[in-house]
């Protein structure tokens, strides 16, 4: 049996163990310490734009704390991109609010500005102005930020920017993760860099960062005894995990370059195969980290289906994955509202994610190419 080729597996750079060892040697085995502080500073320096970062246990936790700080609560409505992972949307339920799902546009696969404004106008007409917007940069591709931000500003609805998949991506030269009232990052095992699990909330002020840390450490009041005036959560990142993150920051740009290499490989591979489009930037305003490289099948032109390629890759121990199933189509959201024209359903039905890890070797790419060419008979 051939060695497994994963969709996107962790890729260590070599210095992570040093920072983890420091944590053990100094007994900083806690949800605070030098690694946490240094990792936050490294991220702030990387993103620039005067942001402040609180490292947490997950990107989902970061969205939860962003919603809390925007005073979203029971009965409120939150506009959310439907084409995403449940980690984006579940925190809406955590605070007792209701998601209102918005379709994608087909240029970036992200929230459609036109459908967003339609949704806002309709909810306002019905006396239910949304409390927040959650936008996602899907698969590392930046959204149409100028248009989205203009709508957010026009209707005075704060934007939460989910950049979990987009660390290192840029829109008009500005790093994703710096556009929202709050932004979030993820360091899950399959992301551009990992802390094995973890995430961060990106804030605009130091006061918001401190409030985030307060909530993420059980909201303990300043007192000699344990006293709590607000509900808190156990969401802070550990010093061990942050040590991995420090080492990963040293290879972040290298990992992005390797993911871009993979995307270029797929564009070259499928260039002459009819009916297949490789997801890529619509213009020079967009710079994706290409966290995952994806393809769309045109069923009218391709004799090979999405399932055909998925199954053939699986037979050869190569992982691929359908695109995200839209959240408004999920059983947990059966009664949720959706504004759109079916773009995200089209993408789900016709798209496939291909192996994209920064640790793919040349022989892995050659093996993928052999299977693809065999499947398409080219």
N, C-alpha and C positions, 0 to 999 in steps of 0.2 A: 504494500500500500504506500502510495506517495505521501510525503509529509503534508500535513494540513496547511493550506494557504488561507489565512484568516482575512476577514473583511477589513479589520483595522485593529491590530493588537498593540499592546504596550511596547514601547521602544525606548529602552534605557540608553542614556548617553555615556555612562561610565563614572560620573562623579556623584551620583545620587547616594551611593553607599557611604561616602565620606561624611555627608551632612547627617545621615541617619545615625552613623556611628558617634558623631559628636553629641547627638541627643542622648544616646545611651551613656556615653562616657561622663556627661555632665548631669545625668539623671533628669533631663527635661522630657519626661514621659507624661505629657499633659496637654490640654487644649490651649496652651500658650507657650511662649518661649522664643528664643533667638531665631529659630528657623521660620516660625510663623511671621515674626516681624520682618525678617529679611525677604521672605517670599512676597509679602505684601508690597514692600518697597520696590522689589524687582519688577513686579507687575505694574505698579504705578509709573515707574520710569519707562517701561516698555510702551504703555498705552499713551503716556503724556496727557496733554489737554487738561491738566490740573485736576485729575481724578483722585479719589481716595478709595482704598480697597480693604474690605474685611473678608478674610478667608473663612470659609464655612465647610460644613460636611458634605454639601452637594449644591448643584445649581438649582435644584428644586427648592431647597431651603432658602436660597437667595431670593427666588421669586416670592416665596411666602413672606419673607421679612420685608420685601419691597411693598407688597400689597398692604401689609400692616401699617407701614410708615406713610402710605398714601390714604390711610383711614378707610380702606375698603372693608366692608363688613356685611353682615347678614342682610340679604335682600338687594344688595347692590348688583349692578351689572358690569361686567368687564368684557370689552371687545378683544377677541383673541384670534390670531391666525389659526385656521382649522388644520392646515397642512403642517403638522408638527408632531412631536413625541408627547406622551401624556405628562412628562415631567414639567412641560410648560403650563399645562392647563389644570392639573390636579390641585395646585395651591389655591386656585379660585374657590374650589369647594372647601378647602381647609378653613377659609375665613367666612364661609357661609354665603358667598356671593354666587352669581349665576353667570356662566360663560355665554357670550353671544359670538358665534363663530363667523369669520370673514374669509372669503375665498382668496385664492392666490391669482396672480397674473402670470402669464406664461414666459415672460422675459427672464425674471429672476426666481420664479416659483414661490415668491414671498407675498406678503399681504398686498392685495390689490388696492391702491389708493382710491379708485373710483367706488369700489364696493364698500370700502371703509366709510367714505363720506355718505353713501346711501344709507348705511346702517346707522350712523350717528344721527342723521336727519330723521330717520324713521323712529328711532328710540326716543328722541327729543319730542317729536310730535305726539308720541304715546305717553309723554310725561315721565320718561324713564331715562334721563341723561346718564350715559355710562360714566363710571368713576375712573376708569383707566383703560389703556390700550396695551396689549402685549404683542409685540412684533418679534419675529424670529428671522435670523439670517440662516436660511436652511442650507445644509450641506456645505457651509462656509461661504455661500454666495451673498454679498451685501444686498439689502433691500433697496427700494427706491426712496432713499432717505429724505431728499429734499421735499418730495411730495407728501410723504407721511408726516414729517415734522411740521410742514405748513398746515396740514389738517389738524394735527394735535394742538398747535398753537391757536388756530382759528376758533376752535370750539373749547379751548382751555381744558383739555383732557390730557393728563400726564401720560407719558410714554414709558413703558418698561421694555427695555431692549434685551431680548434673549440672544446673546452672542455665544451660547454654549458651544456651538459648532464653528465659530468664526474667529477665534483668537488668531490675530495676525492678518485677517482680511481687512481690506481698506475700501472706503467709498470716497472718491475724489481726494485720495491721499490721506484721509483721516481714518484712524484705526476703528474698526467695529468694537463696540463695547464702551464707546465714549459719547454716544448720541442721546441716550435716554435720560429722563429724570432720574431713573435708576437703570443700571445695566447688570447683566449677570454673565458669569463665566462658568464653565464646567471643566473638571479635571478627572472625569470618569476614565476607566481603563482604556476606552476606545477613542479618546480624544487626541488632539494634536500633541498635547503634553498631558501627563497624568500624575496624580498623587495617589494612585490606586483607587481612590474615590475622593470626591471633594468638589468644591466650587467656590465662588466668590461673588460678593455683591459689590458692584462699582457704584460709588456715590459721588455726588457733586460737591459735598461739603464735609469737613471733618466732623461736624456735629452729627451728620447722618451716619458716618462710619462708626462713631462712638455709640450711637443709639443701636446700630446693628449689632455691635459687640455685646452691648447690654442685653438685648433680646436673645442673642445666641448663647449666652451663658446664664440662662435661667432667670434673667431680670432681677438680679439680686440688688437690693437697695444698699446705699452706703451706710453701713451700720456694723458694729462689732459682732452682732448676732445675725442669724439668717432671717432677713425680712424681705418680703415681696409684695409690692404694691401693684404690679402688673404681671400678666401671664408671660412667662419666658419659655425658652426652648433650649435643648441641648444640641446646638447646631455648630459650635465652633470647631475649626479644623485642629487636628492634633499636631504637636510639634514634630512627631515622627513623619506624618504624611507631608507636612510642609518641607521637611528635609528632602524628600523625593522631588518635590516641586522646585526647590532651589536648583538641584542638579538638572532638571528638565529645562529650566529657563536658559541654561547654557547651550542647549541644542535646539531651541525653538525655531530659529530662522533656518537652520539646516533641515529640520523636519518638514517645514513648510516647502522648502525648495524641492525636497524629495516627493512630496505629494503633488506638486505642480509637475514634476517629471512624469509621475504616473498618469496624470490627466493628459499630458502631451502624448504619452504612449498610446492611450486609448483613442485620442483624436486621429493619430496616424493609422492605428489598426483598423478603425471603422470608416476611414475616409472613403474607401472604395466599396464599402458594403451598403447596398441600397436599403433604405428603410430604417436606418439607425442614425440617431442624432446624439452626440455626446454633449452633455450639459456644460456650457462654458459662458464666459462673460459676454454681455451684449455690447459693451463698449469699453473704452479705456478708463471710464469713470469708475469701473468696477474691477476690484482685484481680489479674487477669491483665494483662500488658502487651500482650496480643493480638498477639504477634509475627507469627503467621499466623492469619488468619480461615479457619475450616473449616466445611464443611457435611456433614451425613449425609443420605443418601437412604433413604427407606422405600420399598422396591420394591413393596410392596403398595398404596401410596397414590399414588406418583408415576408418571406415564406417561413421564416423562423419566428416563433413566438417568444414572449418573455419567459414563459414556463419551460419551453424547450431548452433555452440557454441555461436557466436556473438549474434544471434537472441534470443537464450534461455536465455543468461545472460541479455539481454536488457528487455525481458519480466518480469524478476525478479528485475528490477531496478538496475542492475549492469552494470557499464560502462566498455566496452572493446574497442579496436581500432585496425584496420588493421595497419600493419607496414607502414612506410613512402612510399608513391608512388614515385619512382625514379624521379629525377628532369628532366632527359632527356625525360621522358614520359609525362611531363606536357605541356599543350597547350602553355604556355608562352615561352617554349623552343623548339618549333617544328623544328626550323632550326639549332639547336645546334649540335655539333659533340659529339659522344660518342665512347669510346674505351672500349670494354668488350665482355663478352661471355654470358651475360644474367643472371648473378648471382643475381643482385639486383631485376630484374623482378621476378625471382623465389621466392625470399624472400617476396616480396610484395604480390604475388599471394597466398602464402601458410602460411603466418605468422599472428599472432595476439598478441597484447599487452594486458596483464591482469592487474587487479587492483594491484597497487604496492606502494601506499602511506605509509609513515611511521606512519600515524595515523590510519591504519587499526586495528580494534579490533579483539580479538579472535572470537567473535560471527560473525564478518564479514567474516573471513577466513572460519569458519564453514559453513556459508551460501553459500559461493563460492564453497566449497567442495561438498555440497549437490547438487547444480545445475550441477556441472561438472559430478559427479557420475551418476546423473539421465540422463544427456544428452548422456553419453557414455555407459549407462546401465551396470555399474560395481559397 
